[in-house]
Amino acid sequence: MKRGIIVLIALAGLAVYYFSNQETNPYSGQSEFNAISVEQASQLGAQSYQQILQQERGSVLCRTGASPCDPNARELVATVREIGQRLQEAAIDYEQDLLEEGWEFEPVAPDFAWTYNVIESAQPNAFCLPGGYVAVYTGIIDITGDNNGLVTQADIQDPDMLAVVMGHEIGHALAHHGAKRMSQGQLAQLGMAAVAVGIGDMDTGQRQMVLQAMGVATQGGLMAFSRQHETEADRIGLELLVRACYDPREAPDLWERMGQVGGQRPPEWLSTHPASETRAQNFREWMPEYVEKYERRCGALPS
């Protein structure tokens, strides 16, 4: 009886914690759980970014005191920073439009400490940490370029596909996805702890089975949550893309190309990311709207 009362109190406390930390997501119109402030997330982003740069210090192109800055590297970095500058201006513009539409939220793009670095690595990766800390790996520059295994200035002659990648990553930061995933993880841990107290009278085998089942269910929920974030960041990135006057038609082609990278992948429902085919199809469905937006802002797209 006492154990049951403790569990009920714990669950009630979790409910209060959950409902008192709701915020409106202007990109989806939904109320979502987030217990980490913009300031906290940005501090964590800055710390993580410095740690990554320190670990990769010999591979960060054109960074003072790090690797040499040859003309090819200088051009890669300049292109990434130019794309970043245009996308961050688009992000500020987008947030302002959402505020004028009546959405109530804390804009972050004007106050982010926008920083862009290029890391020499075959890894096909890029990220934007909370606070606007961006890194692009040369492996992804090759994929978004001529995709021939070499990273040269030829890979940045047409920067639109690279802008798709960077817009997506910036979309994560604008929508506070990192903070929300951390918050969901904390909530899941607290819920598991409450369940563990509630089943303390079970024998060891039964308790282990219940906790394993709860763990699987929780992990499945968190993966679905992550896939939702990826799709949302894709759409935010597409909005930034057309506001910055980059060709949105590159997006489906990028994800078809990404689907050919690497080996066997798990089924979509067992992954933190939607399948590349799903993402390419999403972009095709969204494309008429964003082509129209592009041409209204930037003029006719080349045929």
Secondary structure in CASP SS format (residue, H / E / C, confidence):
PFRMAT SS
TARGET T0000
AUTHOR 0000-0000-0000
METHOD secondary structure of the structure
MODEL  1
M C 1.00
K H 1.00
R H 1.00
G H 1.00
I H 1.00
I H 1.00
V H 1.00
L H 1.00
I H 1.00
A H 1.00
L H 1.00
A H 1.00
G H 1.00
L H 1.00
A H 1.00
V H 1.00
Y H 1.00
Y H 1.00
F H 1.00
S C 1.00
N C 1.00
Q E 1.00
E E 1.00
T E 1.00
N C 1.00
P C 1.00
Y C 1.00
S C 1.00
G C 1.00
Q C 1.00
S E 1.00
E E 1.00
F E 1.00
N C 1.00
A C 1.00
I C 1.00
S C 1.00
V H 1.00
E H 1.00
Q H 1.00
A H 1.00
S H 1.00
Q H 1.00
L H 1.00
G H 1.00
A H 1.00
Q H 1.00
S H 1.00
Y H 1.00
Q H 1.00
Q H 1.00
I H 1.00
L H 1.00
Q H 1.00
Q H 1.00
E C 1.00
R C 1.00
G C 1.00
S C 1.00
V E 1.00
L C 1.00
C C 1.00
R C 1.00
T C 1.00
G C 1.00
A C 1.00
S C 1.00
P C 1.00
C C 1.00
D C 1.00
P H 1.00
N H 1.00
A H 1.00
R H 1.00
E H 1.00
L H 1.00
V H 1.00
A H 1.00
T H 1.00
V H 1.00
R H 1.00
E H 1.00
I H 1.00
G H 1.00
Q H 1.00
R H 1.00
L H 1.00
Q H 1.00
E H 1.00
A H 1.00
A H 1.00
I H 1.00
D H 1.00
Y H 1.00
E H 1.00
Q H 1.00
D H 1.00
L H 1.00
L H 1.00
E H 1.00
E C 1.00
G C 1.00
W C 1.00
E C 1.00
F C 1.00
E C 1.00
P C 1.00
V C 1.00
A C 1.00
P C 1.00
D C 1.00
F C 1.00
A C 1.00
W C 1.00
T E 1.00
Y E 1.00
N E 1.00
V E 1.00
I E 1.00
E C 1.00
S C 1.00
A C 1.00
Q C 1.00
P C 1.00
N C 1.00
A E 1.00
F E 1.00
C E 1.00
L E 1.00
P C 1.00
G C 1.00
G C 1.00
Y E 1.00
V E 1.00
A E 1.00
V E 1.00
Y E 1.00
T H 1.00
G H 1.00
I H 1.00
I H 1.00
D H 1.00
I H 1.00
T H 1.00
G C 1.00
D C 1.00
N C 1.00
N C 1.00
G C 1.00
L C 1.00
V C 1.00
T C 1.00
Q H 1.00
A H 1.00
D H 1.00
I H 1.00
Q C 1.00
D C 1.00
P C 1.00
D H 1.00
M H 1.00
L H 1.00
A H 1.00
V H 1.00
V H 1.00
M H 1.00
G H 1.00
H H 1.00
E H 1.00
I H 1.00
G H 1.00
H H 1.00
A H 1.00
L H 1.00
A C 1.00
H C 1.00
H H 1.00
G H 1.00
A H 1.00
K H 1.00
R H 1.00
M H 1.00
S H 1.00
Q H 1.00
G H 1.00
Q H 1.00
L H 1.00
A H 1.00
Q H 1.00
L H 1.00
G H 1.00
M H 1.00
A H 1.00
A H 1.00
V H 1.00
A H 1.00
V H 1.00
G H 1.00
I C 1.00
G C 1.00
D C 1.00
M C 1.00
D C 1.00
T H 1.00
G H 1.00
Q H 1.00
R H 1.00
Q H 1.00
M H 1.00
V H 1.00
L H 1.00
Q H 1.00
A H 1.00
M H 1.00
G H 1.00
V H 1.00
A H 1.00
T H 1.00
Q H 1.00
G H 1.00
G H 1.00
L H 1.00
M H 1.00
A H 1.00
F H 1.00
S H 1.00
R H 1.00
Q H 1.00
H H 1.00
E H 1.00
T H 1.00
E H 1.00
A H 1.00
D H 1.00
R H 1.00
I H 1.00
G H 1.00
L H 1.00
E H 1.00
L H 1.00
L H 1.00
V H 1.00
R H 1.00
A C 1.00
C C 1.00
Y C 1.00
D C 1.00
P C 1.00
R C 1.00
E H 1.00
A H 1.00
P H 1.00
D H 1.00
L H 1.00
W H 1.00
E H 1.00
R H 1.00
M H 1.00
G C 1.00
Q C 1.00
V C 1.00
G C 1.00
G C 1.00
Q C 1.00
R C 1.00
P C 1.00
P C 1.00
E H 1.00
W H 1.00
L H 1.00
S C 1.00
T C 1.00
H C 1.00
P C 1.00
A C 1.00
S H 1.00
E H 1.00
T H 1.00
R H 1.00
A H 1.00
Q H 1.00
N H 1.00
F H 1.00
R H 1.00
E H 1.00
W H 1.00
M H 1.00
P H 1.00
E H 1.00
Y H 1.00
V H 1.00
E H 1.00
K H 1.00
Y H 1.00
E H 1.00
R H 1.00
R H 1.00
C H 1.00
G C 1.00
A C 1.00
L C 1.00
P C 1.00
S C 1.00
END
